[in-house]
Amino acid sequence: MNIFKKTTLALAVSTLTSGAIAQTAPAPAPAPAPAPAASPITANVTITNDYRYRGISQSNFQPAIQGGFDYAHESGFYFGNWNSSISWISDAYGPNGAIPGRGGAGTAMSAPVEMDFYAGFKKELIGPGFVSDFGILQYYYPTSGVYNNRVAVNPNTTEVYAAQNFTYGAFSGFFKFSYALSPLFGNVDSQGSYYPDLTVNYDAGDGLTVNAHVGYQYVAGKQKTGADITNWVGASVAGVSNNTLYSYTDWKLGLTKDLGGGLSGSIAYVGTNAPSYRGAHSYINPNGKNLGQDGVLISLTKTF
């Protein structure tokens, strides 16, 4: 047998032996399956004892149910919808509303729900932990009835906003600036109103977070006619700025607890210096109570 044949035979034996060993050896454990990708869609539902928006009660100090959904693309683009039960429109403009002097049939207006639609873009433009956020928000109120006392009330409002989020150790939060492109929630000639606010959170551990917030609602424009305001309060405020009548500061200090399974609870103390009466209707309910008065908020949220 020559060298070539010997080599060929040796290779054949080696191959057969290796095959036999491979067939009798246990199969390697399968690689673990990759974790499922997080869904770009999330939803939430909340029950609260009072719906406060920028410190002002929208539900007349009564409980509200809220909920919505969000879609977030990996590119940074997002959009969503959020809704809440409300009573402030019927409280102000209903048959027994806080704004008097309407009278007559067909002058009551109400809307049982607030519907918010928003879209924007958020990305870590500055660096890790610093998310910049730019978007537009439409507040929509499906009203019924009319307010027919020479003042056309349209509460629907469009705002644009820019926010800078931050994370530093146990601290996180954001600074946000919102600007109204339309009249603000029915206030006369108030486009250009704005709301800067700062929120800071502290992670205290064990799922507990301390929350602090302060904001300032500036309402732009002037009351152009006095006749309509005279019907409300018995005195003309023509030419008086909306800033004088309606602008205010709000604040909040609270705790949020992660209860697991997408469930969280929160409690907070909130307040404002919102005017209840400055020569015209401001932030009062039919009983004359200031809707921006200090109060305690308790809520329970489920995220899906």
C-alpha positions in Angstrom: 0.0 0.0 0.0 1.5 3.3 -1.0 1.6 6.5 1.0 -1.4 7.9 -0.8 -3.6 4.9 -0.1 -2.5 4.8 3.6 -3.3 8.4 4.0 -6.7 8.0 2.3 -7.6 5.0 4.5 -6.6 6.9 7.6 -8.8 9.8 6.7 -11.7 7.5 6.0 -11.4 5.8 9.3 -11.1 9.1 11.1 -14.2 10.4 9.4 -16.2 7.3 10.3 -15.0 7.4 13.9 -15.8 11.1 14.2 -19.3 10.5 12.8 -20.0 7.7 15.2 -18.9 9.9 18.2 -21.0 12.8 17.0 -24.1 10.6 16.7 -23.7 9.2 20.2 -22.9 12.5 21.9 -25.8 14.4 23.5 -27.2 17.3 21.3 -26.1 20.7 22.5 -28.7 22.7 24.4 -30.7 25.1 22.2 -29.9 28.8 22.4 -32.3 30.7 24.6 -35.1 32.3 22.6 -34.7 36.1 22.2 -36.9 38.2 24.4 -40.0 39.5 22.6 -39.6 43.0 21.3 -41.4 45.6 23.3 -44.6 46.7 21.7 -44.6 50.3 20.3 -48.2 50.7 21.6 -49.1 51.2 25.2 -52.4 52.0 26.9 -53.4 53.4 30.2 -56.5 53.9 32.4 -56.8 56.0 35.5 -59.3 56.5 38.2 -58.9 59.7 40.3 -60.8 61.6 42.9 -60.5 64.9 41.0 -59.3 65.8 37.6 -56.9 68.7 37.9 -55.4 70.4 34.8 -52.7 72.9 35.5 -54.1 73.0 39.0 -57.7 73.8 38.1 -60.4 71.2 38.7 -62.0 70.1 35.5 -64.5 67.8 37.3 -65.8 70.2 40.0 -63.9 68.2 42.7 -65.6 65.0 41.7 -64.1 61.7 40.6 -63.0 61.2 37.0 -62.1 58.3 34.8 -59.3 58.7 32.3 -57.5 56.7 29.7 -55.7 56.7 26.4 -53.0 55.1 24.2 -49.6 56.0 22.8 -47.6 54.8 19.8 -43.8 55.3 19.9 -41.7 54.5 16.9 -38.0 53.7 17.3 -37.2 56.7 15.2 -38.5 59.0 17.9 -41.9 59.8 16.3 -44.9 59.3 18.4 -48.6 60.0 18.6 -51.5 59.3 21.0 -54.8 60.1 22.4 -55.9 60.7 26.0 -59.4 61.3 27.4 -61.1 62.3 30.6 -64.6 62.8 32.0 -65.1 66.5 32.8 -67.9 68.9 34.0 -66.3 72.4 33.7 -68.1 73.4 30.5 -71.6 72.5 31.8 -70.6 73.9 35.2 -69.8 77.3 33.6 -72.2 77.5 30.7 -75.1 75.1 31.7 -78.6 76.1 32.9 -77.2 76.6 36.4 -73.7 77.5 35.5 -71.2 79.8 37.2 -71.5 82.4 34.5 -74.9 84.1 35.1 -77.0 86.3 32.8 -77.7 83.9 30.0 -81.4 83.1 30.3 -83.7 81.8 27.7 -84.0 78.6 25.8 -81.1 77.2 23.9 -78.4 79.0 25.9 -77.0 76.0 27.8 -73.8 74.3 26.6 -72.2 71.1 27.9 -69.4 68.6 27.1 -69.0 65.5 29.2 -65.5 64.5 28.0 -62.2 66.0 27.0 -60.4 64.4 24.2 -56.7 65.1 23.6 -54.8 64.2 20.4 -51.1 64.8 20.1 -48.1 63.9 17.9 -44.4 64.7 18.2 -40.8 63.7 18.1 -38.5 62.9 21.0 -34.9 61.9 20.9 -31.7 62.1 23.0 -30.3 65.0 21.1 -28.0 66.4 23.9 -26.8 63.1 25.3 -27.8 59.9 27.1 -30.5 60.7 29.7 -31.5 64.0 28.1 -34.5 63.5 25.8 -35.7 66.5 23.8 -39.4 66.5 22.9 -41.3 68.6 20.3 -45.0 68.2 19.5 -48.5 69.6 18.9 -51.6 68.9 21.0 -55.2 69.4 20.2 -57.8 69.6 23.0 -61.2 68.7 21.7 -64.5 69.0 23.5 -67.6 67.4 21.8 -70.1 70.1 23.0 -73.8 70.0 22.8 -76.2 73.0 23.0 -75.2 76.6 22.4 -74.2 79.6 24.4 -76.2 82.4 22.8 -75.5 85.5 24.8 -73.4 87.4 22.2 -70.3 85.5 23.2 -69.4 82.5 21.1 -67.6 80.0 23.4 -65.3 77.5 21.6 -63.2 75.6 24.2 -61.3 73.6 21.6 -57.6 74.6 21.8 -54.4 73.9 19.8 -51.0 74.1 21.5 -47.4 73.4 20.4 -44.8 72.4 23.0 -41.1 71.8 23.5 -39.7 69.9 26.4 -36.3 68.9 27.7 -36.2 65.8 29.8 -33.3 64.9 32.1 -32.0 62.0 34.2 -29.2 62.5 36.7 -28.7 59.7 39.2 -31.9 59.3 41.2 -33.3 62.6 39.8 -35.4 62.9 36.7 -37.9 65.3 35.2 -38.4 67.9 32.5 -38.9 71.5 31.7 -41.7 72.2 29.2 -43.0 75.2 27.4 -46.5 75.1 25.8 -47.8 77.8 23.5 -51.4 78.3 22.3 -52.0 78.8 18.6 -55.7 79.3 19.1 -57.8 81.1 21.9 -57.2 79.2 25.1 -60.2 77.2 26.3 -62.7 79.8 25.1 -61.0 82.9 26.7 -61.6 85.9 24.5 -58.7 86.8 22.1 -56.2 84.6 24.1 -54.1 83.0 21.3 -50.5 83.4 22.3 -51.1 82.3 25.8 -48.3 80.1 27.2 -47.5 77.7 30.1 -43.9 77.0 31.2 -43.6 74.3 33.8 -41.0 72.3 35.7 -41.4 68.8 37.0 -38.7 67.0 39.2 -38.9 63.4 40.4 -36.7 61.7 42.9 -36.4 57.9 43.0 -36.5 57.0 46.7 -36.2 53.3 46.0 -38.5 50.3 46.5 -40.8 51.6 43.7 -41.4 54.9 45.5 -41.0 58.3 43.7 -41.3 61.8 45.1 -42.8 64.3 42.6 -42.7 68.1 42.6 -44.1 70.5 40.0 -44.6 74.2 39.4 -46.1 76.0 36.4 -47.3 79.4 35.4 -50.4 79.8 33.1 -50.2 83.2 31.3 -53.4 84.1 29.4 -52.8 86.6 26.6 -55.1 89.2 25.1 -57.6 91.8 26.3 -61.4 91.9 26.8 -62.5 93.7 23.6 -66.1 94.4 24.6 -67.6 95.2 27.9 -71.3 94.3 27.2 -70.9 90.6 27.5 -68.8 90.8 30.7 -71.3 93.3 32.1 -74.0 90.6 31.7 -71.8 88.2 33.8 -70.8 90.4 36.7 -72.7 93.7 36.4 -69.6 95.8 35.6 -67.7 96.4 32.3 -64.1 95.2 32.1 -63.6 96.3 28.4 -59.9 96.7 27.7 -58.8 94.8 30.8 -56.0 92.2 30.0 -56.7 88.5 30.2 -53.5 88.3 32.1 -55.0 90.4 34.9 -58.2 88.3 34.9 -57.0 84.8 34.4 -53.2 84.2 34.8 -52.0 82.2 37.8 -49.3 79.8 39.2 -49.9 76.2 40.2 -47.9 73.7 42.1 -47.9 70.1 43.2 -46.0 67.9 45.7 -46.7 64.1 45.8 -45.7 60.5 45.9 -46.0 57.7 43.3 -45.7 54.0 44.2 -45.1 51.3 41.6 -47.3 48.4 42.7 -46.1 46.0 40.0 -47.8 44.5 37.1 -48.2 47.9 35.4 -50.2 49.2 38.3 -49.3 52.4 40.2 -50.9 54.6 42.8 -50.3 58.3 43.6 -51.2 60.9 46.1 -50.4 64.6 45.8 -51.1 68.0 47.4 -51.9 70.6 44.7 -52.8 74.3 44.8 -52.8 77.5 42.8 -53.2 81.2 43.3 -55.9 81.3 40.5 -58.3 84.3 40.9 -61.8 83.5 41.9 -63.1 87.0 41.2 -61.3 89.9 39.6 -64.0 92.0 38.1 -65.1 89.1 35.9 -65.8 85.4 36.0 -62.6 83.5 36.6 -62.1 80.1 38.1 -65.3 79.5 40.2 -67.9 76.8 40.1 -71.7 77.3 40.4 -71.5 77.4 44.2 -68.8 80.2 44.1 -66.0 77.9 45.1 -62.5 78.5 43.6 -61.7 75.6 41.3 -58.0 76.2 41.9 -58.1 75.9 45.7 -55.7 73.6 47.5 -56.6 70.0 47.6 -55.4 66.4 47.8 -55.4 64.1 44.7 -55.5 60.3 44.9 -55.3 58.2 41.7 -54.8 54.6 40.6 -53.3 53.9 37.1 -53.0 50.7 35.1 -50.6 50.6 32.1 -50.9 47.9 29.5 
